[in-house]
Amino acid sequence: MTARKSDKSESFDAFWAEVTGAGTEVIRGVEVRIPTDIPLAMQQRVKALEDSEAEDDIREMVGLLFSADVLDAWRDAGMGLLEFKTVLAWGMAHAGGTKVSFREAYDTVMAAEADAGKAPNRATRRAASKPRSGSTGGPSKRTSSASTGSTRTRSRA
């Protein structure tokens, strides 16, 4: 095995840009870097902030993924909530190593919103309403019709 000749003048940043194919995209008139990896700081903060709706927390997450002032720029450009969710889905997919189109990100957001509003299916509802057996915790067993059934009487006509 021969070692690859390395270019000592190449910086890590130049190397990494070549490896990841880093580029930019214009979203609502704002040029942003296409995320190619999830920042380590973001991995640490996501768990702590996942249920937060505070604007400062959202700004922090968007800043880690794209850039510090992008949220204000998008808001000033008139970005709506559905657009914002689509851009976040697109950015997170790219950061996770999956290149998706904006259409695919939009479809993912719409599917997630449709699933969030659905009632549980019939089997789930029925299973939840079945009484449990006292001794085992499992569903009660059906009693056979032979032991509980009555015999049919015939008419005397």
Rosetta constraint file for C-alpha pairs under 8 A:
AtomPair CA 10 CA 14 HARMONIC 6.54 0.50
AtomPair CA 10 CA 15 HARMONIC 6.74 0.50
AtomPair CA 11 CA 15 HARMONIC 6.23 0.50
AtomPair CA 12 CA 16 HARMONIC 5.94 0.50
AtomPair CA 13 CA 17 HARMONIC 6.10 0.50
AtomPair CA 14 CA 18 HARMONIC 6.31 0.50
AtomPair CA 15 CA 19 HARMONIC 6.27 0.50
AtomPair CA 16 CA 20 HARMONIC 6.01 0.50
AtomPair CA 17 CA 21 HARMONIC 5.58 0.50
AtomPair CA 17 CA 22 HARMONIC 5.13 0.50
AtomPair CA 18 CA 22 HARMONIC 7.15 0.50
AtomPair CA 20 CA 36 HARMONIC 6.32 0.50
AtomPair CA 22 CA 33 HARMONIC 7.33 0.50
AtomPair CA 22 CA 34 HARMONIC 6.34 0.50
AtomPair CA 22 CA 35 HARMONIC 7.53 0.50
AtomPair CA 22 CA 36 HARMONIC 6.63 0.50
AtomPair CA 23 CA 33 HARMONIC 5.94 0.50
AtomPair CA 23 CA 34 HARMONIC 5.62 0.50
AtomPair CA 24 CA 31 HARMONIC 6.40 0.50
AtomPair CA 24 CA 32 HARMONIC 5.40 0.50
AtomPair CA 24 CA 33 HARMONIC 4.32 0.50
AtomPair CA 24 CA 34 HARMONIC 5.16 0.50
AtomPair CA 25 CA 31 HARMONIC 5.57 0.50
AtomPair CA 25 CA 32 HARMONIC 5.47 0.50
AtomPair CA 25 CA 33 HARMONIC 6.41 0.50
AtomPair CA 25 CA 34 HARMONIC 6.31 0.50
AtomPair CA 26 CA 30 HARMONIC 5.25 0.50
AtomPair CA 26 CA 31 HARMONIC 4.25 0.50
AtomPair CA 26 CA 32 HARMONIC 6.19 0.50
AtomPair CA 27 CA 31 HARMONIC 6.33 0.50
AtomPair CA 27 CA 32 HARMONIC 7.19 0.50
AtomPair CA 27 CA 74 HARMONIC 7.93 0.50
AtomPair CA 28 CA 74 HARMONIC 6.22 0.50
AtomPair CA 28 CA 77 HARMONIC 6.21 0.50
AtomPair CA 28 CA 79 HARMONIC 7.07 0.50
AtomPair CA 29 CA 77 HARMONIC 7.34 0.50
AtomPair CA 30 CA 70 HARMONIC 7.37 0.50
AtomPair CA 30 CA 73 HARMONIC 6.98 0.50
AtomPair CA 30 CA 74 HARMONIC 7.22 0.50
AtomPair CA 32 CA 66 HARMONIC 6.17 0.50
AtomPair CA 32 CA 67 HARMONIC 7.24 0.50
AtomPair CA 32 CA 70 HARMONIC 7.88 0.50
AtomPair CA 33 CA 66 HARMONIC 6.22 0.50
AtomPair CA 33 CA 67 HARMONIC 7.95 0.50
AtomPair CA 34 CA 66 HARMONIC 7.41 0.50
AtomPair CA 34 CA 91 HARMONIC 7.00 0.50
AtomPair CA 34 CA 94 HARMONIC 7.24 0.50
AtomPair CA 35 CA 65 HARMONIC 6.46 0.50
AtomPair CA 35 CA 66 HARMONIC 6.76 0.50
AtomPair CA 35 CA 91 HARMONIC 5.96 0.50
AtomPair CA 35 CA 92 HARMONIC 7.53 0.50
AtomPair CA 35 CA 94 HARMONIC 5.70 0.50
AtomPair CA 35 CA 95 HARMONIC 4.77 0.50
AtomPair CA 36 CA 94 HARMONIC 5.62 0.50
AtomPair CA 36 CA 95 HARMONIC 4.39 0.50
AtomPair CA 36 CA 96 HARMONIC 7.11 0.50
AtomPair CA 36 CA 97 HARMONIC 6.45 0.50
AtomPair CA 37 CA 94 HARMONIC 7.30 0.50
AtomPair CA 37 CA 95 HARMONIC 4.08 0.50
AtomPair CA 37 CA 96 HARMONIC 5.93 0.50
AtomPair CA 37 CA 97 HARMONIC 6.83 0.50
AtomPair CA 38 CA 42 HARMONIC 6.65 0.50
AtomPair CA 38 CA 43 HARMONIC 6.96 0.50
AtomPair CA 38 CA 65 HARMONIC 7.16 0.50
AtomPair CA 38 CA 92 HARMONIC 7.65 0.50
AtomPair CA 38 CA 95 HARMONIC 5.03 0.50
AtomPair CA 38 CA 96 HARMONIC 6.37 0.50
AtomPair CA 39 CA 43 HARMONIC 6.59 0.50
AtomPair CA 39 CA 64 HARMONIC 6.79 0.50
AtomPair CA 39 CA 65 HARMONIC 7.18 0.50
AtomPair CA 40 CA 44 HARMONIC 6.56 0.50
AtomPair CA 41 CA 45 HARMONIC 6.31 0.50
AtomPair CA 41 CA 64 HARMONIC 7.55 0.50
AtomPair CA 42 CA 46 HARMONIC 5.88 0.50
AtomPair CA 42 CA 61 HARMONIC 6.71 0.50
AtomPair CA 42 CA 64 HARMONIC 6.28 0.50
AtomPair CA 42 CA 65 HARMONIC 7.69 0.50
AtomPair CA 43 CA 47 HARMONIC 7.56 0.50
AtomPair CA 44 CA 48 HARMONIC 7.53 0.50
AtomPair CA 45 CA 49 HARMONIC 6.09 0.50
AtomPair CA 45 CA 61 HARMONIC 7.92 0.50
AtomPair CA 46 CA 50 HARMONIC 5.47 0.50
AtomPair CA 46 CA 61 HARMONIC 7.70 0.50
AtomPair CA 49 CA 57 HARMONIC 6.70 0.50
AtomPair CA 52 CA 57 HARMONIC 6.87 0.50
AtomPair CA 52 CA 58 HARMONIC 7.89 0.50
AtomPair CA 53 CA 57 HARMONIC 7.20 0.50
AtomPair CA 53 CA 58 HARMONIC 6.98 0.50
AtomPair CA 54 CA 58 HARMONIC 6.45 0.50
AtomPair CA 55 CA 59 HARMONIC 5.98 0.50
AtomPair CA 56 CA 60 HARMONIC 6.12 0.50
AtomPair CA 57 CA 61 HARMONIC 6.37 0.50
AtomPair CA 58 CA 62 HARMONIC 6.16 0.50
AtomPair CA 59 CA 63 HARMONIC 5.85 0.50
AtomPair CA 59 CA 68 HARMONIC 7.48 0.50
AtomPair CA 59 CA 71 HARMONIC 6.33 0.50
AtomPair CA 60 CA 64 HARMONIC 6.21 0.50
AtomPair CA 60 CA 68 HARMONIC 7.42 0.50
AtomPair CA 61 CA 65 HARMONIC 6.35 0.50
AtomPair CA 62 CA 66 HARMONIC 5.87 0.50
AtomPair CA 62 CA 67 HARMONIC 6.87 0.50
AtomPair CA 62 CA 68 HARMONIC 7.35 0.50
AtomPair CA 62 CA 70 HARMONIC 7.51 0.50
AtomPair CA 62 CA 71 HARMONIC 6.84 0.50
AtomPair CA 62 CA 88 HARMONIC 7.94 0.50
AtomPair CA 63 CA 67 HARMONIC 4.25 0.50
AtomPair CA 63 CA 68 HARMONIC 4.08 0.50
AtomPair CA 63 CA 69 HARMONIC 6.82 0.50
AtomPair CA 63 CA 70 HARMONIC 6.94 0.50
AtomPair CA 63 CA 71 HARMONIC 7.62 0.50
AtomPair CA 64 CA 68 HARMONIC 7.10 0.50
AtomPair CA 65 CA 91 HARMONIC 7.20 0.50
AtomPair CA 65 CA 92 HARMONIC 7.77 0.50
AtomPair CA 65 CA 95 HARMONIC 7.91 0.50
AtomPair CA 66 CA 70 HARMONIC 7.03 0.50
AtomPair CA 66 CA 91 HARMONIC 7.93 0.50
AtomPair CA 69 CA 73 HARMONIC 6.50 0.50
AtomPair CA 70 CA 74 HARMONIC 6.07 0.50
AtomPair CA 71 CA 75 HARMONIC 6.16 0.50
AtomPair CA 72 CA 76 HARMONIC 6.05 0.50
AtomPair CA 73 CA 77 HARMONIC 6.18 0.50
AtomPair CA 74 CA 78 HARMONIC 6.44 0.50
AtomPair CA 74 CA 79 HARMONIC 5.47 0.50
AtomPair CA 75 CA 79 HARMONIC 5.32 0.50
AtomPair CA 75 CA 80 HARMONIC 7.75 0.50
AtomPair CA 79 CA 83 HARMONIC 6.18 0.50
AtomPair CA 79 CA 84 HARMONIC 6.63 0.50
AtomPair CA 80 CA 84 HARMONIC 6.13 0.50
AtomPair CA 81 CA 85 HARMONIC 6.15 0.50
AtomPair CA 82 CA 86 HARMONIC 6.14 0.50
AtomPair CA 83 CA 87 HARMONIC 6.16 0.50
AtomPair CA 84 CA 88 HARMONIC 6.15 0.50
AtomPair CA 85 CA 89 HARMONIC 6.11 0.50
AtomPair CA 85 CA 109 HARMONIC 6.81 0.50
AtomPair CA 86 CA 90 HARMONIC 6.11 0.50
AtomPair CA 86 CA 102 HARMONIC 7.08 0.50
AtomPair CA 86 CA 105 HARMONIC 5.52 0.50
AtomPair CA 86 CA 106 HARMONIC 5.01 0.50
AtomPair CA 86 CA 109 HARMONIC 6.23 0.50
AtomPair CA 87 CA 91 HARMONIC 5.98 0.50
AtomPair CA 87 CA 102 HARMONIC 7.38 0.50
AtomPair CA 87 CA 105 HARMONIC 7.41 0.50
AtomPair CA 88 CA 92 HARMONIC 5.96 0.50
AtomPair CA 89 CA 93 HARMONIC 6.07 0.50
AtomPair CA 89 CA 105 HARMONIC 5.49 0.50
AtomPair CA 89 CA 106 HARMONIC 7.74 0.50
AtomPair CA 89 CA 108 HARMONIC 7.66 0.50
AtomPair CA 89 CA 109 HARMONIC 7.15 0.50
AtomPair CA 90 CA 94 HARMONIC 6.30 0.50
AtomPair CA 90 CA 100 HARMONIC 6.45 0.50
AtomPair CA 90 CA 101 HARMONIC 7.12 0.50
AtomPair CA 90 CA 102 HARMONIC 6.20 0.50
AtomPair CA 90 CA 104 HARMONIC 7.99 0.50
AtomPair CA 90 CA 105 HARMONIC 5.09 0.50
AtomPair CA 91 CA 95 HARMONIC 6.03 0.50
AtomPair CA 92 CA 96 HARMONIC 6.00 0.50
AtomPair CA 93 CA 97 HARMONIC 6.41 0.50
AtomPair CA 93 CA 98 HARMONIC 5.11 0.50
AtomPair CA 93 CA 99 HARMONIC 6.47 0.50
AtomPair CA 93 CA 100 HARMONIC 6.72 0.50
AtomPair CA 94 CA 98 HARMONIC 5.00 0.50
AtomPair CA 94 CA 99 HARMONIC 5.06 0.50
AtomPair CA 94 CA 100 HARMONIC 6.87 0.50
AtomPair CA 100 CA 104 HARMONIC 5.95 0.50
AtomPair CA 100 CA 105 HARMONIC 6.61 0.50
AtomPair CA 101 CA 105 HARMONIC 6.35 0.50
AtomPair CA 102 CA 106 HARMONIC 6.06 0.50
AtomPair CA 103 CA 107 HARMONIC 6.12 0.50
AtomPair CA 104 CA 108 HARMONIC 6.19 0.50
AtomPair CA 105 CA 109 HARMONIC 6.30 0.50
AtomPair CA 106 CA 110 HARMONIC 6.18 0.50
AtomPair CA 107 CA 111 HARMONIC 6.08 0.50
AtomPair CA 108 CA 112 HARMONIC 6.17 0.50
AtomPair CA 109 CA 113 HARMONIC 6.20 0.50
AtomPair CA 110 CA 114 HARMONIC 6.12 0.50
AtomPair CA 111 CA 115 HARMONIC 6.15 0.50
AtomPair CA 112 CA 116 HARMONIC 6.16 0.50
AtomPair CA 113 CA 117 HARMONIC 6.60 0.50
AtomPair CA 114 CA 118 HARMONIC 6.61 0.50
AtomPair CA 120 CA 124 HARMONIC 5.97 0.50
AtomPair CA 120 CA 125 HARMONIC 6.32 0.50
AtomPair CA 121 CA 125 HARMONIC 6.36 0.50
AtomPair CA 122 CA 126 HARMONIC 6.07 0.50
AtomPair CA 123 CA 127 HARMONIC 6.06 0.50
AtomPair CA 124 CA 128 HARMONIC 6.20 0.50
AtomPair CA 125 CA 129 HARMONIC 6.42 0.50
AtomPair CA 126 CA 130 HARMONIC 6.42 0.50
AtomPair CA 130 CA 139 HARMONIC 6.82 0.50
AtomPair CA 131 CA 139 HARMONIC 6.37 0.50
AtomPair CA 131 CA 140 HARMONIC 7.08 0.50
AtomPair CA 132 CA 137 HARMONIC 5.35 0.50
AtomPair CA 132 CA 138 HARMONIC 5.25 0.50
AtomPair CA 132 CA 139 HARMONIC 4.56 0.50
AtomPair CA 132 CA 140 HARMONIC 5.96 0.50
AtomPair CA 133 CA 137 HARMONIC 5.07 0.50
AtomPair CA 133 CA 138 HARMONIC 5.34 0.50
AtomPair CA 133 CA 139 HARMONIC 5.40 0.50
AtomPair CA 133 CA 140 HARMONIC 4.88 0.50
AtomPair CA 143 CA 147 HARMONIC 7.41 0.50
AtomPair CA 143 CA 148 HARMONIC 7.44 0.50
AtomPair CA 144 CA 148 HARMONIC 6.83 0.50
AtomPair CA 145 CA 149 HARMONIC 5.04 0.50
